[in-house]
Amino acid sequence: MRQAGPLQAIEQYNDPDAKWVILFHGFGADANDLAGLVDFFQFKKPCNWLFPNGPLSVDIGGGWTGRAWWTIKMSELEGDWTERRPPELNSQREKVFKMMSSMKFEWKNVILGGFSQGAMLATEVFLEAPETPAGLICLSGTLLTKAEWSKAIEKRKGSHVFISHGEADQVLPHKGSIKLQQFFEENGLKTQFVSFRGAHEIPMQVIEKMKSYIAERL
């Protein structure tokens, strides 16, 4: 892998004609956090990967810092995010759009995804993109800014979304992904929801299902 492109992304480039999977990390992590997943994915068709780095530096304790897409208070995560819209969400979405444009990606050839906060950003980008992306992967995400997302979701009717969440997640409640699934289904999107006995994580059973989801879209 090499450091490349806007947003200081980690890129693994395999084939100029292959589709791209773009994954956004969670709060306090960085691009390397999800880049390690590549080792678990082998497909019959080639696939390119991009792992953007969040633009904000955040203190995660013990003298360590991580990256984020917008600032949050950890104490607020257990609440209901349905009607919340982070003030920075618009600007972060536009940065992703500029990245897509500069790298000359075609939306139909891009599978978007992310973990936790990154899943929220991926959903925003997926719904607001000028064309329908190839897919959406929401790992331990949640439903937020429902009023705004409801305005955009009609143009994604018929899309297929992958969702996963740990039933014992104490960081971002499992019920947030249930609401997200219901929101998608009620608006004509198909979903695959992998609910697992675990916490705020990406276990092997999710990776295996995610592998199948990506392979179908390649």
HELIX and SHEET records of a PDB file:
HELIX    1   1 PRO A    6  GLN A    8  5                                   3    
HELIX    2   2 ALA A   31  ALA A   35  1                                   5    
HELIX    3   3 GLY A   36  PHE A   40  5                                   5    
HELIX    4   4 MET A   74  GLU A   76  5                                   3    
HELIX    5   5 LEU A   89  SER A  102  1                                  14    
HELIX    6   6 TRP A  107  ASN A  109  5                                   3    
HELIX    7   7 GLN A  117  GLU A  128  1                                  12    
HELIX    8   8 LYS A  146  ALA A  152  1                                   7    
HELIX    9   9 ILE A  153  ARG A  156  5                                   4    
HELIX   10  10 HIS A  174  GLU A  186  1                                  13    
HELIX   11  11 MET A  204  ARG A  217  1                                  14    
SHEET    1   A 8 ARG A   2  ALA A   4  0                                        
SHEET    2   A 8 ALA A   9  GLN A  12 -1                                        
SHEET    3   A 8 CYS A  47  PHE A  51 -1                                        
SHEET    4   A 8 LYS A  19  PHE A  24  1                                        
SHEET    5   A 8 VAL A 110  PHE A 115  1                                        
SHEET    6   A 8 GLY A 135  LEU A 139  1                                        
SHEET    7   A 8 HIS A 160  GLY A 166  1                                        
SHEET    8   A 8 LYS A 190  PHE A 196  1                                        
SHEET    1   B 2 LEU A  56  GLY A  61  0                                        
SHEET    2   B 2 TRP A  64  ALA A  68 -1                                        
END                                                                             
